[in-house]
Amino acid sequence: MSDTDSPKGFPYATAVATLLGLFLFVGLVLVAYYSPNYLGDARIETKADPGAKLKEVQARNQAVLDGTDSTVKLSVGKATAEVLAHTEKSKDDKNRYGRLPFPIEPIAAPTAPEKK
């Protein structure tokens, strides 16, 4: 019988090395978890108050409706009055409610899906 054919005892060296590697890995994970982030920014971002954000959006929307926003040409009231005045002037037999002062794209009728 040679040395390769005989069963050997428990591999103590392999078991100890495996356990040492396991504990070393767990220890490094804990060190990495609890250490400060040296690569990230030092400043802490504060979260905006949702109520304040909502009030800001409502104020901006109201400014657009009132026409006080710099991106708006007319307020809602003035634009509505202008459209209604144009429709009043353009009433006829064909359009009893009047025509709008801008072109309207015709709405295409929905098509039935083809059967295969």
N, C-alpha and C positions, 0 to 999 in steps of 0.2 A: 504494500500500500504506500502510495506517495502522499506528499503533503497536500496536493490539490484534491485528492479524492476524499479525504477525511473531513467530517464536519467540524467546524471550529466553534468556539464558545460565543457568547453574546458580544457584539461589537461595541464595547464600552467607549472606545475612543470616538467612534462615529456618532454615537448617541450624545456624548458630552459636547462634541463640536457642533452638532445640530442644535442642541439646547442653548449653547452659548451664542450661536448665530441668531436664534430666535429672540433671546433676551436683548441682544445688541440691537436688533432691528426694532423691537418694541421701544427700547430706550431712545433710539434716534428719532422715532416717530413722535414720542412725547416731547423731546427737546425741540423738534421742528414745530410742533403744534403750539407750544407755550412761548416760543421765542418771538420777539417783536418782528414786524415786517420791515426789514431794512431796505427793500427795494421800492416800497410804495410811498405815496405822498404822506407827509406828516400832518397835513391839514385834514380836519374832519368836516365832511359835508353835512350841513344842517338840512333837514327836510323841511320843505315849505309847508306852511299850514294850509290844509285843504280848504278851510273856510275863507281864508284870505285870497287864495287862488280863485275860488268861485266868485267872490265879490269883484276881483279884478276883471275876470272874463265878462261878468254881467255888466260892469261899467263900460267896458270896451264895446260890447254889443249895443248897449243903449246909446253910446256915442255914434255908432254907425247908423242906428235907426233915426237919431235926431239930426244927422247930417253934420255933426261937428267934427267928425273924424276927417283927417286930411285926405283919405283915399276915396271918400264918397262925394259924388257930384251933387246929389239932391237928397233931402230927407225923405222919409217914407211918405209923409203927408203930402209934400210937394210933388213927388213922383206920382202918387196915386191921383192927385188932382189933375196933373198934366195928362195922364192916360185917360181918365174919365172925360176930360174936356175934349180930347181928340175923338173918343168914341161917340160922344154926343154930336159932334160936327159931322161925323162920317156915317150916320144912320141913313139907310135907304131901304127900298123894298127887299133887296137881296140880303142885306145885313141889318136886321131890325134892332140889334144891340150895338151896332157900329163896328168899325174895324179897329184893330189895335195899331198903334203907331210904329210897329216893328213887324218884320216878316215872321210868319209862323211856319215851321216845317210841318208838312203833312205827316200824320201818324200812319204808318204802314199797318195794314191789317195783319194779324198773326196768321202765319201759314201753318197748315197741318203737316205734321211730319210724314215723310214718305214711308210707305209700307214696303218692306222688303220681302 
